[in-house]
Amino acid sequence: MTNAYYGSTMNDMNNTTLIETRRCIHCGENGFLELSNDGIAKYENGALIQEAFPDIDIQMREQIISGIHPKCWTEIFGNP
């Protein structure tokens, strides 16, 4: 996962990390997602994204992978 985001800020109280995702190819902006530390560890150790983050919808998982925001994905490709 280290290639999927640029920066992170840990929140020990919620056991989460705020990650900055890649720049979106559509709008040119980076995005931010708060992810569980457990999920991040699983993903970085090779788990499939849907296994590491089963509680996150497919559009948010796509943002982790590619940086494309859900709204931008819809503008580019239509509804998923």
C-alpha positions in Angstrom: 0.0 0.0 0.0 2.9 2.3 0.4 2.7 3.2 -3.3 -1.0 4.0 -3.0 -0.7 7.0 -0.7 1.6 9.9 0.0 1.3 10.7 3.6 -0.4 9.6 6.8 -1.3 10.8 10.2 -2.1 8.2 12.9 -4.9 8.6 15.4 -4.2 6.2 18.2 -7.6 6.8 19.9 -9.5 5.4 17.0 -6.8 2.9 15.8 -6.9 4.7 12.4 -4.6 6.5 10.1 -5.6 9.4 7.8 -3.9 8.8 4.5 -3.4 11.1 1.6 -4.2 9.3 -1.7 -2.6 9.8 -5.1 -3.6 12.7 -7.2 -6.8 12.1 -9.1 -6.4 11.9 -12.9 -9.7 13.7 -13.4 -9.7 16.7 -11.1 -6.0 16.8 -10.2 -6.6 16.9 -6.4 -5.3 14.5 -3.8 -7.8 12.9 -1.5 -7.9 11.8 2.2 -9.3 8.7 3.7 -9.3 7.5 7.3 -8.5 3.8 7.4 -8.1 1.2 10.1 -4.5 0.5 11.1 -5.4 -3.2 11.0 -6.6 -2.9 7.4 -3.5 -0.9 6.4 -1.2 -3.6 7.9 -3.1 -6.4 6.1 -3.0 -4.5 2.7 0.7 -3.7 3.1 1.4 -7.4 3.8 -0.3 -8.5 0.6 -4.0 -9.0 1.4 -6.4 -8.1 -1.4 -7.9 -4.7 -0.9 -11.4 -6.2 -0.4 -10.0 -8.5 2.3 -8.1 -5.7 4.1 -11.0 -3.2 4.0 -14.2 -5.2 3.8 -16.2 -2.4 5.4 -15.2 0.2 2.8 -17.3 0.5 -0.3 -15.8 -0.2 -3.7 -15.5 3.4 -4.7 -13.4 4.2 -1.6 -11.2 1.1 -2.3 -10.7 2.4 -5.8 -9.6 5.8 -4.4 -7.0 3.9 -2.3 -5.7 2.1 -5.4 -5.8 4.8 -8.1 -6.5 8.1 -6.4 -9.7 8.6 -8.4 -12.4 10.1 -6.2 -15.9 8.5 -6.3 -17.5 11.6 -7.9 -14.7 11.8 -10.5 -15.1 8.1 -11.3 -18.8 8.7 -12.0 -18.0 11.7 -14.2 -15.5 9.7 -16.2 -17.1 6.3 -16.4 -20.7 6.7 -15.2 -22.2 4.9 -12.3 -20.3 1.8 -11.1 
